[in-house]
């Protein structure tokens, strides 16, 4: 994948699992980072990056799959605040 083409939900899942994210029982992706538990919540048309807090989960960023890319340095691009 290059940093210029949009990605599909399946490509996002492939990229995330290669980066250490794990699928949960609902099909979303979870990863424990230094600052806490993170989740990529996947819908039919978009992904939402969330973080868990004492009050529940809150959105950090989100984006439609059509706007997401994998950058040349292997990072996810195209998510908005």
N, C-alpha and C positions, 0 to 999 in steps of 0.2 A: 504494500500500500504506500502511496506517496502522500504528501501533505496537501495535494490539490484536489483530489477526487472525494466526493461525498462517500460516506460509508453506510452500510446496511446494519440492521440490528445484529445479524449474525456475525458480521465483521467486527462490530464493537465487542461482542461477547468473546470472540476469538482473541482480540487484542487484550482485553481485560484479563482473561484467564492466563494469558502468557505473561502478564504483569503481576500475577499473584492473587488476583481477585478470585473469590470462590462463589459458586452459585448457591443460593439458599433454596429452601423448599418451595418458594413462590416464583423462582426463576430470576430473581434479582441478584446482583453481585455485591459481595461484601468483602471488606479488607480492614484489618486493624493497622492503623498508622500511628506514628508517634504521638499525635494529638488526639487520638480517640478512634472510635469505630465509624467507618465510612460505608456508604451504600450507594451503588448506582441502581436506581429504581428505573426499570425498563417498562415502557408502555409500547403500544403498537407503533407510534410515530415519533416518540421522543425518549430521551434519557434525562434523569434528574440526579445530580450528585448531592447526597444528603450526608449530614453528620449527626450522630446520636448525642443527645445531651440529657441531663436529669429531667428536663421537661418534655422529652420526646425527640423526634427527628426534625431537623430543619434543613431547608434547601440552601445549598451553597451556590450551585450553578445548575443550569439546565440548557438543553438544546434539542432541536429536531435533528433526526438522523441525517436529513438532507444537508444540514449545515455543519455537521461534524466531520473532522478529518483526523488522520494520524499524521503528525508532523514528521519532518525528516529526522528529527532526533528521537522519534518513537513516543511522543506524548500526544495526548488527546487534545485537539484544538476545536474551537468553534462553540464552546459553551459560554453562555452569557450569565452575568450576575443577576 
